């Protein structure tokens, strides 16, 4: 089972010409309960805020839970009947996670009724069934402090992993900063994703072609782990506890000079609120590093979008879809332009979008949208910490990953 693959570069480049929304918003059936589960970053807040502004007054209730734990709780929250939430705002991997359990419904009828202004390019489709509506793109990429690089004698922004490591070494040896690199390496999902970035840059394949059999214990897998090990040599000692909020905080506190962080963190880092002017003025967002000069950026391209729960009344589904669809408009984008790489009318790419755009244009691949990828990601997140701590070899860590994945894949019916 493969989801329809969308080309993120094409979405970024070509989705700025959609029709504007009419002033009168159709919010669907009145008196319904709209309950949204979503991640916690500014762009998602902007969409949900606009949906509530447009349609909250006619709903019986409009509630939201923005949490960094959305991925961990979404399946359990949508399994009851009625589900705890009428919508979950998802990304590539989390849509697959929900679809595997049948927890989100096809949206074709709702698109026809309330989505006349939604470009077809945004409709995430499987076998003719629209399963989500995308509205923004995201990727992890390189953040650099050009003033600190210059102080260390480096006059160009690194473009490869070797250049990032060499720059970090120069910064340390100059006595400027002992731990100049920040990465989202918190044990679990974030460690797994950091491996994915470097693995894909090395040309790795997660599975044997046409099968669900694992293929990460490979030369590309070993090379990826060795690259990660070289990077974390210059990362903060507690990097295995750090995710996006922590890495952004270190950057804004002036405690990092090179970072591999989400593009959605670009706007809050570059604004005038979280960091000193010296930090924001010298922060450069560029493409994710590659292995060789001009190679594939070490990134997985993502989209974020909304779904509608299966286990809710049809009237609540209509009201929730109508409210969220109403938020995908040019006015919302104009008010929040720099919070995301919006795939919507009116988006004007600025400095905060430069890293995601350059990463996409460099040929980075989308996060794999295949049913078993979540099991592989979980195995990577659980089994790589010992290697990163120096307690086992790359080959042993990857063998452990494959063993853990095989056990989970057999339980889920992907392998016999």
N, C-alpha and C positions, 0 to 999 in steps of 0.2 A: 504494500500500500504506500504510494508516494503522493504527497500533496503537490498541487500545481506549483511549479517553481517560478518565482518572479525575479526579474533581473533588477537588482537594486539600483545599479547605475542608471538604467533607463527610467526608473521611478524618480530618482533624484533629479535627473535632467529634464524629464518630460511631463511632469504633472503639475505645471503651473498655469494651465490654461482652462481650468474647469469653470463651469457657470457659477455665478454668484447665487447665494440663497435668497429666496424671497423674504421680505420683511415679516410676513405672517407665517409663523412656524406651526406646522401640524404636529402636535405632541401626542397624537393617538388617544386612546381611551382615557378619560379622566378618572380620578379616584383610585389610581393603582399605586402599588408599592414598588418603588424603584430602589434597588439595593446593589451597590457597586463595590467590588473588590478590585484593588489596583495596587501597583507598586507606588513607591513614595519618592517621586521626583517632580520637578516643576512642570514639565510638559504634560504629564498625566493629570496633575492638579488643574492645569489650565483647561483641558478638555472637559473634565468632570464639573468644574466650576461653571463653564459655559452651558453645559447641559442642564444644570440645576437652575441657572438664571433663566434659560428659555422655557423650561417645562416643569420646574419644581413646584410652582404655585398650584398647578392643577393636579399634582400627585397627592395621594393620601399620605405618603412619606417619601422623602428622598434622602437616603443615607449613603455614606461611603466609608470604606475602610482602606486607607492608604497605608500600606505596611511593607517593610522589607521582607516580611515572611510570606508574602502572597503565594509564591511558588510552592511553599511547603504546605499551606493549608487549603489550597483551592479545591483539590479533588474531594477531600473530606467534606468541605463546605457545600459542594454542589451535589453530593450523593443523596441527601435526604429528599423527600418529596412532601412539601415544597423545599426547594434548595434555599440555603441561607442567603444567597445572593442571586439577583436576577441577571447580572452581567459580571464577567471577569474581563479585565483588560489584560491582554496576553501579548506574548512575543512568539517567535518561531517555535521554540521548544515547548513552551507551555501550552500552545494550542494543541500540539501533538499529544501532550500529556493528558489533556482533557478529552480529546477525541478518542483516545485509546479506551477510555471508560464510558464513552457515549454520553458525556455530561454537557455538551453544547449542541444546539439544534441548528439545522440548515436554515439559512436566512433568505432564501430566494423570494418567498412571498413577502417578507418584510422589506426587502430591497425594492420590490416592485411597488409596494404601497407607500413607503416613506423615504426611499433612497434615490429619487429621481435626479438629485444633484450629486450623487456619488459617482466619481469616474470608475469605469469598469476595471481600470488598472489596480484599483485598491481592493477589489473583491477577491479574497483569498479562497480559492476554489478547489475542491476535490471531486472528481467524477461528476462535474456539472453542478455540484452543491456548494453554495457560498457558505463558508464556515466562519469567516471573520471579515471585518472591515479594517484595513490598515490606515494609519494616518501619519506615521512618522518613521524615519529610519534612524538606525543607531549602529555604532560599532565602537570597539575599543581602539585607541590609536595613541600616538606619541604626543605627550605634552613636554615642552622644554623651556627652561629658563635661559634665555639667550645671554643675559648679563652674567650668569654664573659660568656658562660655557666660555664666554669671552675671558672671564677672569682666569679660567684654567687654560687659556691659550687655544681654544677651539673656536673657529670663526664660521663654522657651518653647522646646521642642524643635522644630527645623525639620521641616516636613512636605513641602515642595516643593524642587525643585532650586534655584530662585532663592533660597529661604531658606537652604539649605545654603551656597551661594556667598556670600550676604550675611553669614552668620555667620562663615565663614572669613575674609572680608575684615575684619570687625570685630576678630576675634582677632589678625590680622596687624597691623592699624593700631594696636591697643592695645599692641603690642610684647610680647604674651604668647607667641606661637608663630609663626614664619615660615612653616612648612609644616604647617598643622593637619589636612589631609585625608589619609587613607590609603584606597587602593582596590587591588583585585587587578588590576593592569594589566601583569603580565609579558607581554612580547611572545609572541604565539602564542595558545593557547586562552584565556587570561585576558583579553587585550585583546578578543578576539572576544566573550566573554561579557559584558564590561562594556558593549560596544556594544549587545548584545542587550537588556540591562536597560533602557537609556535609550530604545532604538528602540521597544520594546514600550510603554513609558510614553507615547511620542509617537504611539501608534496605528499603528506601522509594520507592514507585511506583508512577509515575506521573499520570497514567490513570488507570481506572478500567479495569481489564483484557479483552482484545478483543474489547475495545471500545475507543472512543475519549472523554469519560466523565472524568472530572478531579478527582484526588484522593490525592492532596497534603495537603488538610486540614485534617490531620491525626495525630496520635501520632508520627509517624516518622517526619512529617513536623514540628510539635511543638518542638520536640527534636532538630531538625536541627537548627531551629531559635534560640533556647536557647544556643546551642553550638556556633553559630555565634556571639551572643550577648556577650558570655564570652570571645571570641577571640578579638572582637573589643574594649572591655574594655581596652585592652593594645595596641591598634593601634593608629596611629597618629590622632589627632583631625580632620583633614581634609580628613579622609580615604574615604569618599563618593565622593571625587573628583579624586581619584587615580586609574589609570590603569597601565599597564605594564611599560611604560616609567618612570612614577613617582616612582613606587616601586623599579625598578632597580636603579634609581637615588639615592633614599634614602639608599639603601643597599651599593652602591659604595661610598656614602658619609660617611659611618660609622654610620648612624643614625638608624640602625635596627639590631636585633640579631636573630630574627626568622621570616621567611617569607614563605608564600604560594604563589609561583610564577610559571610561565611557565618554563618548562624545556628548551625551546629555549632561555631563558635568562641566562642559565647556562654558556655558552661559553663566552658571553661578560662580565659577572661578573668575571669569572675566568681568563680572559686574563690579560695582563700586561698594559692595556691602561686606563681603566676607574676608577680603584680604587687603593689605596695604597697597597703595598705588604703585609702588615699586614692583611688587609681585605681578599685578595684573598687566602693567605696561610691558613687562619683559617675558610674559608667558606666550609661547608660540605653539599653536596646534597644527600638527602635520600628520601625514599618513603614518599608519602603523609600520614598524620596521619590517624589512624583508631579510631573507637569509643572504642572498647575493644582491649586488646593486641592480636595481631595476626589476627585481623579482616580485613574486606575489606577496602583497602585504600580509603580515601575520595578524589576521583578523577574521572574525565571522560577522558577516553583515546580517543585521536584524531589522525587522519591522516590528512596530507595536500597533495593536489594534484592538477592537472590542468584539466580544462574543455575546451570545444570549444563552442562558441556561436552558437545559432540556426540562428539568423538573420544576417548572413554574406554570401558572395559568397562562393561556394564550394572550389574554388582555394585558397582563403584566409584561409579557414579552414584547408586545406591540409598543407599550408606553416606554419601556426601557430603550428599545431600538430607536424609536422616534426621537427621544431626548438626546441620545448620544449622537445620532446622525445629525441632529440640528446643530451640534457643537462644531462640526467639521466645516467651518465657514471662514471666509476671508477676514472678517472682523476679529475673530478669535486669534487667527494667525498674526494679524497686524499688532494686536495687543501683546502677543507673546512670541514675537518673531524669533528671538534669539534663544528660546528655551529648547529648541529641537531643530532637526532637519525635517521640516514639515513636508508631507507629500500632498499638499493642498494648495489651492489658489492663493496667490498673494505672498507666498514665501519669498523672502529676499535673503539669499545666503550672505551671511556676514562672517566675522572672524570666528565665532563660536561653532560655525558649521564647517570650517575649513578642513579639519581633520577627518571628519566622516566623509566629506565629498572627495578628498584626495585619496582616501583609502578605497572607496568604491571605484573611483576612476583608475586606480592602480590595478584593478582586477581581483580584489579580494572576493572570496566565495561566500555565499549565504550559509548560515548555520544549517546543517543538514536537517531537513524536515522529513524524517522517516520514523516509523513507530518505535523502533528499538533504540533510538539514539539517547533517549532519556536514561535507559538502563546503563548504557555505556558511560554516559556522563556521570551518573551516580557512582559507578565503579571507579572511574578516574578520580573523582573527588575524595573517595574513601581510601584509596590505596596508594596515592603518590606522596603523602606527607613523609613517610619513612625515608624515601629517597631524598627528598628535599632537606631532611634533617641530617642526612649523611649516614643513615643506619642501614641502607641496603643499596644494591646496585640498580642501575637503570633496567637491566634485563629482568631482575627479580621483581621489581616494582611492576613492570608491564606484564609479567607472567601472572602476578597477583590480580592485576586489573582484569585480564582475560578470564581468569578462573572465577572471579566474582561476577563478571558479566555473564558468563556461561550459565552459572547457577541461576541467576535472576532471569535470563532469557528462556531457560527451560521451564521455569515456574510460570512464566507469562505466555508460553506456547510459541515463542519465536524460534526455538531450537528444540529438537527431539532428544 
